[in-house]
Amino acid sequence: MLNKSWVLGALAAITIGAGAHASTSVEKVNNDKVKAFDEMLEPGEAERLSDHLPSVVVYMSSGPGVHEGETVFAPAGTAPLKNNGTAVLHFVRIYFLTPGGDETWGTTGLAPHYKMLFENQFARVYDIKIPAQSREPQHSHHDRVVISLSGAQLEHILPDGTVQPSTLKTGEVVWRKGGTHIGHNMGDTNLWVIAVEPK
């Protein structure tokens, strides 16, 4: 378990260095649990990241040695990414701002077809695919960052019958509060997202 002074030092480091990411870096989520950046590296370019915080990288495009949707945990101190390819490398990096927790969530609450990618002290990370014109069974989520690899026209149906629009666009990176609902893909495109639930 990480101590409080480590977390405060790491938070200061990322706050000071927030502008020192890849040349194309857009902050998408910033709260007390995570900071998420949508980043693009030109060929030959290396990102300038804070080495004080653990993070998750979700690749939005394929490149040498990586493929779209690949999701990797990067411990604090991990070397920065470098684009060794010939095309722009697009990815999302999510920094964890807390020491995490010891609790294991496993697949508890998740819809049966969600694919668990990994879980550690910092997050539970899983892959969600909902075909066009289909529904998933009622399930529950914790607060999470949602990274949309393929967007769709969606709605959430809450246990009391309330319907909430929940559409995601391809490439969107958003913070979604936890809850219990049925997911309904009302559109003509398949949904594909990676969900990162910080602890």
C-alpha positions as CSV (number, residue, x, y, z in Angstrom):
1,M,0.0,0.0,0.0
2,L,1.3,3.5,-0.8
3,N,1.6,6.1,1.8
4,K,-0.1,9.5,1.9
5,S,3.2,11.5,1.4
6,W,3.8,9.6,-1.8
7,V,0.3,10.4,-3.1
8,L,0.7,14.2,-2.2
9,G,4.1,14.3,-3.9
10,A,2.9,12.6,-7.0
11,L,-0.2,14.8,-7.2
12,A,2.0,17.9,-7.0
13,A,4.3,16.5,-9.8
14,I,1.4,15.9,-12.2
15,T,-0.2,19.2,-11.4
16,I,3.0,21.1,-12.2
17,G,3.8,18.9,-15.2
18,A,0.3,18.8,-16.7
19,G,1.5,20.9,-19.7
20,A,4.5,18.7,-20.3
21,H,2.8,15.8,-22.1
22,A,3.1,14.9,-25.7
23,S,2.9,17.8,-28.2
24,T,-0.8,17.0,-28.8
25,S,-2.3,16.3,-25.3
26,V,-5.8,17.2,-24.2
27,E,-7.0,16.8,-20.7
28,K,-10.3,15.0,-20.7
29,V,-11.0,14.1,-17.1
30,N,-9.7,15.8,-13.9
31,N,-11.1,14.9,-10.5
32,D,-9.9,13.7,-7.1
33,K,-9.3,10.1,-8.4
34,V,-7.8,10.4,-11.9
35,K,-6.5,12.7,-14.6
36,A,-7.0,11.4,-18.2
37,F,-5.3,12.8,-21.3
38,D,-6.0,12.1,-24.9
39,E,-2.6,12.1,-26.6
40,M,-1.1,11.9,-30.0
41,L,2.6,11.2,-30.8
42,E,4.1,12.0,-34.2
43,P,6.5,9.4,-35.6
44,G,9.8,9.5,-33.6
45,E,8.2,11.6,-30.8
46,A,8.4,10.5,-27.2
47,E,5.9,11.6,-24.6
48,R,7.0,13.6,-21.6
49,L,5.1,12.1,-18.7
50,S,5.2,12.2,-14.9
51,D,7.1,9.2,-13.6
52,H,5.6,9.6,-10.2
53,L,2.1,8.2,-10.9
54,P,0.8,4.8,-12.0
55,S,-1.4,4.9,-15.0
56,V,-3.3,2.9,-17.6
57,V,-2.7,3.4,-21.4
58,V,-5.5,2.6,-23.8
59,Y,-4.4,2.6,-27.5
60,M,-6.8,4.3,-29.8
61,S,-4.8,3.3,-32.9
62,S,-2.5,0.5,-33.9
63,G,1.2,0.9,-34.3
64,P,4.5,-1.1,-34.0
65,G,3.9,-3.7,-31.3
66,V,0.4,-2.4,-30.2
67,H,-3.1,-2.6,-31.5
68,E,-6.3,-0.5,-31.2
69,G,-8.0,-1.2,-27.9
70,E,-4.9,-2.7,-26.2
71,T,-4.9,-1.6,-22.6
72,V,-1.8,-1.7,-20.4
73,F,-1.1,-0.8,-16.8
74,A,2.0,1.3,-16.3
75,P,3.5,1.4,-12.8
76,A,5.0,4.6,-11.4
77,G,8.5,5.0,-13.0
78,T,7.6,3.5,-16.3
79,A,9.5,4.8,-19.3
80,P,7.7,7.2,-21.6
81,L,6.1,6.0,-24.7
82,K,7.9,6.6,-28.0
83,N,6.3,6.3,-31.4
84,N,8.6,4.1,-33.5
85,G,6.1,3.9,-36.3
86,T,5.5,5.9,-39.5
87,A,2.0,7.2,-38.5
88,V,0.6,9.2,-35.6
89,L,0.1,7.1,-32.5
90,H,-3.1,7.9,-30.6
91,F,-3.7,6.8,-27.0
92,V,-5.4,7.8,-23.8
93,R,-3.4,7.8,-20.5
94,I,-5.2,7.8,-17.2
95,Y,-3.2,8.7,-14.1
96,F,-4.3,7.4,-10.7
97,L,-4.2,10.1,-8.0
98,T,-4.9,7.9,-5.0
99,P,-3.1,5.0,-3.4
100,G,-5.9,2.7,-4.5
101,G,-7.3,0.0,-2.3
102,D,-7.0,-3.7,-1.2
103,E,-10.6,-4.6,-2.2
104,T,-11.0,-7.0,-5.1
105,W,-14.1,-6.4,-7.2
106,G,-13.6,-9.1,-9.8
107,T,-16.6,-9.3,-12.2
108,T,-19.2,-8.5,-9.4
109,G,-21.9,-6.4,-10.8
110,L,-20.7,-6.5,-14.4
111,A,-22.8,-7.7,-17.4
112,P,-22.0,-11.3,-18.3
113,H,-20.4,-10.5,-21.7
114,Y,-18.0,-7.8,-20.3
115,K,-14.4,-8.9,-20.7
116,M,-12.3,-8.3,-17.7
117,L,-8.9,-7.1,-18.8
118,F,-7.2,-6.7,-15.4
119,E,-7.6,-5.6,-11.8
120,N,-5.0,-4.3,-9.4
121,Q,-4.9,-2.0,-6.3
122,F,-5.5,1.0,-8.5
123,A,-8.4,0.0,-10.9
124,R,-10.7,-2.6,-12.4
125,V,-10.4,-2.4,-16.2
126,Y,-12.8,-4.1,-18.6
127,D,-13.9,-4.2,-22.3
128,I,-17.5,-3.5,-23.2
129,K,-19.0,-4.4,-26.6
130,I,-22.8,-3.9,-27.3
131,P,-24.0,-4.8,-30.8
132,A,-26.2,-2.3,-32.7
133,Q,-29.9,-2.6,-31.8
134,S,-29.3,-4.7,-28.7
135,R,-29.7,-4.5,-24.9
136,E,-27.5,-5.8,-22.1
137,P,-28.9,-7.1,-18.9
138,Q,-29.2,-5.0,-15.8
139,H,-25.8,-4.5,-14.1
140,S,-23.8,-2.1,-11.9
141,H,-20.7,0.0,-12.3
142,H,-18.5,2.0,-10.0
143,D,-17.5,5.5,-11.0
144,R,-15.3,5.2,-14.1
145,V,-13.5,6.7,-17.1
146,V,-15.0,5.5,-20.4
147,I,-12.9,5.5,-23.5
148,S,-14.9,5.1,-26.7
149,L,-13.3,3.2,-29.5
150,S,-16.5,2.9,-31.4
151,G,-19.4,5.2,-30.4
152,A,-23.1,4.5,-30.6
153,Q,-26.5,6.0,-29.8
154,L,-27.3,4.7,-26.3
155,E,-29.7,5.0,-23.4
156,H,-29.6,3.7,-19.9
157,I,-32.8,2.3,-18.3
158,L,-32.7,2.6,-14.5
159,P,-34.3,0.1,-12.1
160,D,-37.2,2.5,-11.6
161,G,-37.9,2.7,-15.4
162,T,-36.3,6.1,-15.9
163,V,-34.6,6.4,-19.2
164,Q,-31.3,8.5,-19.5
165,P,-29.6,9.3,-22.8
166,S,-26.0,8.0,-22.7
167,T,-24.7,8.4,-26.3
168,L,-21.0,8.2,-26.9
169,K,-19.0,9.4,-29.9
170,T,-16.0,7.5,-31.3
171,G,-12.9,8.9,-29.6
172,E,-14.7,10.4,-26.6
173,V,-13.2,10.1,-23.2
174,V,-15.6,10.8,-20.3
175,W,-16.2,10.4,-16.6
176,R,-19.4,8.4,-15.7
177,K,-20.8,8.1,-12.2
178,G,-21.5,4.6,-10.9
179,G,-25.0,3.1,-10.9
180,T,-27.3,0.3,-11.9
181,H,-29.0,0.2,-15.3
182,I,-29.7,-1.7,-18.5
183,G,-27.7,-0.5,-21.5
184,H,-29.5,-0.2,-24.8
185,N,-27.7,0.4,-28.0
186,M,-30.4,2.1,-30.1
187,G,-28.2,2.9,-33.1
188,D,-26.9,1.2,-36.2
189,T,-23.2,1.1,-35.0
190,N,-21.7,-1.4,-32.5
191,L,-20.4,0.1,-29.2
192,W,-16.9,-0.6,-28.1
193,V,-15.5,1.0,-25.0
194,I,-12.8,0.4,-22.4
195,A,-13.9,1.2,-18.8
196,V,-11.4,2.1,-16.1
197,E,-12.8,2.1,-12.6
198,P,-10.4,3.7,-10.1
199,K,-10.3,2.4,-6.5
